């Protein structure tokens, strides 16, 4: 397994009930998975906990063999060491892309391997060029972010994350900042990345996107209530909360 989340519990200060209430799921290497759920289900909190941006009290996160334990179960020094090792195996594509506006697409992708991993500029630029070409941006290598469309910016952001050679790539609502006509392009981009063997986890409200992935997990009240292939979970949901969620989304998307 590449990503295993087990019994994760996270309380936010001031909330009587936990945001994550024993959240568990495991994803085999190379899986393209969508995490869905209503607002407040725990999706963003889970994402932040996996990235080490937010603490959790109990449970474990295993990222390609690196185990991060809760604050109740390990010392601050042990946690920080594990989080640092886990982050080296993770990539995150932000909702708003967060590209450096003064750098070209190629420079955006080559910067972190040089600054963080100590790679030579020549090696970093070669990998960045290969990744951008794989994602269909061979003619936009020298373009600045303001010269790119929303879909192109997103592909640059994905290439930048892949340049660090992560084992797991996380996406926070990848279609929310894009025009609806771009949703198909996003799915095609994710499938291109899927061919590289990187495990991808997509937090989304987008049913169109979720229908095109390999695996779906439904979150509700801080736990996974249902998971499986989209043909099963989205077409024949077993849980009442899943049926209510899908009905609400379909009603919202109806013309």
C-alpha positions as CSV (number, residue, x, y, z in Angstrom):
1,X,0.0,0.0,0.0
2,X,1.2,3.6,-0.7
3,X,-1.2,5.5,1.5
4,X,-2.9,4.0,4.6
5,X,-4.9,6.1,7.0
6,X,-6.0,4.2,10.1
7,X,-8.4,5.4,12.9
8,X,-7.6,9.1,12.5
9,X,-9.2,11.3,15.2
10,X,-9.0,15.1,15.1
11,X,-10.8,17.5,17.4
12,X,-10.9,21.2,16.5
13,X,-10.8,23.5,19.6
14,X,-14.3,24.6,20.6
15,X,-16.1,21.7,18.7
16,X,-17.9,19.2,20.9
17,X,-17.7,16.5,18.2
18,X,-14.5,15.4,16.4
19,X,-14.0,16.5,12.8
20,X,-12.3,13.2,12.1
21,X,-13.9,10.4,14.1
22,X,-11.8,7.3,13.4
23,X,-11.2,7.9,9.7
24,X,-9.7,4.9,7.9
25,X,-8.9,4.0,4.2
26,X,-6.1,2.4,2.3
27,X,-5.0,3.1,-1.3
28,X,-2.8,0.7,-3.4
29,X,0.1,2.2,-5.3
30,X,-0.9,3.9,-8.5
31,X,-4.6,4.3,-7.6
32,X,-6.6,7.4,-8.8
33,X,-9.1,8.0,-6.0
34,X,-11.7,10.7,-5.4
35,X,-12.7,11.6,-1.8
36,X,-16.3,13.0,-1.7
37,X,-18.5,14.3,1.0
38,X,-20.7,17.3,2.0
39,X,-19.1,20.4,3.4
40,X,-17.9,19.7,6.9
41,X,-17.5,15.9,6.3
42,X,-13.8,16.2,7.1
43,X,-12.2,16.2,3.6
44,X,-10.1,19.3,4.0
45,X,-9.0,18.3,7.5
46,X,-8.0,14.9,6.3
47,X,-5.9,16.5,3.5
48,X,-4.2,18.9,6.0
49,X,-3.5,16.0,8.4
50,X,-1.9,13.9,5.7
51,X,0.3,16.8,4.6
52,X,1.4,17.5,8.2
53,X,-0.2,20.9,8.1
54,X,-2.6,20.1,11.0
55,X,-2.2,17.8,14.0
56,X,-4.4,14.8,14.9
57,X,-4.7,13.2,18.3
58,X,-4.7,9.5,17.6
59,X,-4.4,7.1,14.7
60,X,-1.7,6.7,12.0
61,X,-0.9,7.8,8.5
62,X,1.4,5.5,6.6
63,X,2.9,7.0,3.5
64,X,5.0,4.5,1.5
65,X,6.3,3.0,4.7
66,X,6.7,6.2,6.7
67,X,4.3,6.2,9.7
68,X,3.1,9.5,11.3
69,X,1.4,9.0,14.7
70,X,-1.0,11.2,16.6
71,X,0.0,13.8,19.2
72,X,-1.2,11.5,22.0
73,X,0.9,8.7,20.8
74,X,4.3,10.1,19.9
75,X,6.6,12.9,21.1
76,X,6.9,16.2,19.2
77,X,10.4,15.3,18.0
78,X,9.2,11.9,16.7
79,X,6.2,13.4,15.0
80,X,8.3,16.2,13.3
81,X,10.9,13.7,12.1
82,X,8.1,11.5,10.6
83,X,6.3,14.4,9.1
84,X,9.4,15.6,7.4
85,X,10.1,12.1,5.9
86,X,6.4,11.8,4.8
87,X,6.4,15.2,3.1
88,X,9.4,14.1,1.0
89,X,7.0,11.4,-0.5
90,X,4.0,13.8,-0.9
91,X,2.9,16.4,-3.4
92,X,0.0,18.8,-3.1
93,X,-1.7,20.7,-6.0
94,X,-3.4,23.8,-4.5
95,X,-6.9,24.9,-5.4
96,X,-5.5,28.2,-6.7
97,X,-2.4,26.7,-8.3
98,X,0.0,29.1,-6.3
99,X,2.5,29.5,-9.2
100,X,5.2,32.1,-9.0
101,X,4.1,34.9,-11.3
102,X,7.6,36.1,-12.1
103,X,8.8,32.6,-13.3
104,X,8.1,30.8,-16.5
105,X,6.3,27.4,-16.5
106,X,9.7,25.7,-16.8
107,X,11.2,27.8,-14.1
108,X,8.3,27.2,-11.8
109,X,8.8,23.4,-12.2
110,X,12.6,23.4,-11.8
111,X,12.9,25.6,-8.8
112,X,12.0,23.3,-5.9
113,X,14.3,20.4,-6.9
114,X,17.2,22.8,-6.9
115,X,16.3,24.7,-3.8
116,X,14.9,21.8,-1.7
117,X,16.7,18.7,-3.0
118,X,19.9,20.2,-4.1
119,X,19.7,19.0,-7.7
120,X,21.7,20.7,-10.4
121,X,19.8,23.3,-12.5
122,X,20.5,21.2,-15.6
123,X,19.0,18.0,-14.1
124,X,16.0,19.9,-12.7
125,X,15.3,21.7,-15.9
126,X,15.5,18.5,-18.0
127,X,13.0,16.7,-15.7
128,X,10.7,19.8,-15.7
129,X,10.8,19.9,-19.5
130,X,9.9,16.2,-19.8
131,X,7.0,16.6,-17.3
132,X,5.6,19.6,-19.0
133,X,5.8,17.9,-22.4
134,X,4.1,14.8,-21.0
135,X,1.2,17.1,-19.9
136,X,0.9,18.7,-23.3
137,X,2.6,21.9,-22.6
138,X,5.6,21.6,-24.9
139,X,4.8,24.9,-26.5
140,X,4.3,26.8,-23.3
141,X,7.6,26.2,-21.5
142,X,8.6,29.8,-21.6
143,X,5.2,31.3,-20.8
144,X,4.5,33.1,-17.6
145,X,1.4,32.3,-15.5
146,X,-0.5,35.3,-16.7
147,X,-0.1,34.1,-20.3
148,X,-1.7,30.7,-19.5
149,X,-5.3,29.5,-19.3
150,X,-6.7,28.1,-16.1
151,X,-6.2,24.5,-17.4
152,X,-2.7,25.2,-18.4
153,X,-1.8,26.7,-15.0
154,X,-3.2,23.6,-13.4
155,X,-1.0,21.4,-15.5
156,X,2.0,23.5,-14.6
157,X,1.1,23.1,-10.9
158,X,0.8,19.3,-11.4
159,X,4.2,19.2,-13.2
160,X,5.8,21.2,-10.5
161,X,4.5,18.8,-7.8
162,X,5.7,15.8,-9.9
163,X,9.1,17.3,-10.3
164,X,9.7,16.5,-6.6
165,X,9.1,12.8,-7.5
166,X,6.3,12.2,-4.9
167,X,4.8,8.7,-4.2
168,X,1.4,10.3,-3.5
169,X,-0.1,13.4,-5.1
170,X,-3.0,15.2,-3.4
171,X,-5.4,17.6,-5.1
172,X,-7.6,20.1,-3.3
173,X,-10.8,20.7,-5.4
174,X,-8.9,20.7,-8.8
175,X,-11.9,21.9,-10.8
176,X,-13.2,24.6,-8.5
177,X,-11.1,27.4,-10.0
178,X,-11.8,26.4,-13.6
179,X,-14.6,27.0,-16.1
180,X,-17.0,24.1,-16.3
181,X,-15.9,23.4,-19.9
182,X,-12.4,22.5,-18.5
183,X,-13.5,19.6,-16.4
184,X,-12.9,17.0,-19.1
185,X,-9.4,18.4,-19.6
186,X,-8.7,18.0,-15.8
187,X,-9.7,14.3,-15.9
188,X,-7.5,13.7,-18.9
189,X,-4.6,15.3,-17.1
190,X,-5.2,13.1,-14.1
191,X,-5.2,10.0,-16.3
192,X,-1.9,11.1,-17.9
193,X,-0.4,11.3,-14.4
194,X,-2.1,7.9,-13.5
195,X,0.0,6.3,-16.2
196,X,3.2,7.3,-14.3
197,X,2.2,5.1,-11.3
198,X,1.9,7.9,-8.8
199,X,-1.0,7.4,-6.3
200,X,-3.4,10.3,-6.7
201,X,-6.0,11.5,-4.1
202,X,-8.5,14.0,-5.3
203,X,-10.7,15.9,-2.8
204,X,-13.7,17.1,-4.9
205,X,-17.4,18.0,-5.0
206,X,-17.4,17.3,-8.8
207,X,-19.4,14.3,-9.7
208,X,-18.4,14.4,-13.3
209,X,-14.7,14.1,-12.3
210,X,-15.5,11.4,-9.7
211,X,-17.2,9.3,-12.3
212,X,-14.0,9.1,-14.3
213,X,-11.6,7.9,-11.5
214,X,-10.8,4.3,-10.4
215,X,-11.9,4.4,-6.8
216,X,-14.3,6.6,-4.7
217,X,-14.5,7.1,-1.0
218,X,-17.5,8.9,0.6
219,X,-16.8,10.8,3.9
220,X,-19.5,11.7,6.3
221,X,-19.1,13.0,9.9
222,X,-15.4,12.3,9.9
223,X,-15.5,8.7,8.7
224,X,-15.5,6.8,5.4
225,X,-19.0,5.4,5.0
226,X,-18.7,3.8,1.6
227,X,-15.9,3.1,-0.9
228,X,-15.4,1.2,-4.1
229,X,-15.4,1.8,-7.9
230,X,-17.6,4.7,-9.1
231,X,-19.9,2.4,-11.0
232,X,-20.8,0.9,-7.7
233,X,-20.7,3.8,-5.2
234,X,-22.1,6.5,-7.5
235,X,-24.7,4.4,-9.3
236,X,-25.7,1.9,-6.7
237,X,-24.9,3.5,-3.3
238,X,-25.5,1.3,-0.3
239,X,-25.5,4.0,2.4
240,X,-28.5,6.4,2.9
241,X,-26.1,9.3,3.5
242,X,-24.5,8.6,0.1
243,X,-27.8,8.6,-1.6
244,X,-28.8,11.9,0.0
245,X,-25.5,13.5,-1.0
246,X,-25.8,12.4,-4.6
247,X,-29.4,13.5,-4.8
248,X,-28.5,17.0,-3.5
249,X,-25.6,17.3,-6.0
250,X,-27.7,16.1,-8.9
251,X,-30.4,18.6,-8.0
252,X,-27.9,21.4,-7.8
253,X,-26.4,20.5,-11.2
254,X,-29.8,20.2,-12.9
255,X,-30.6,22.9,-15.5
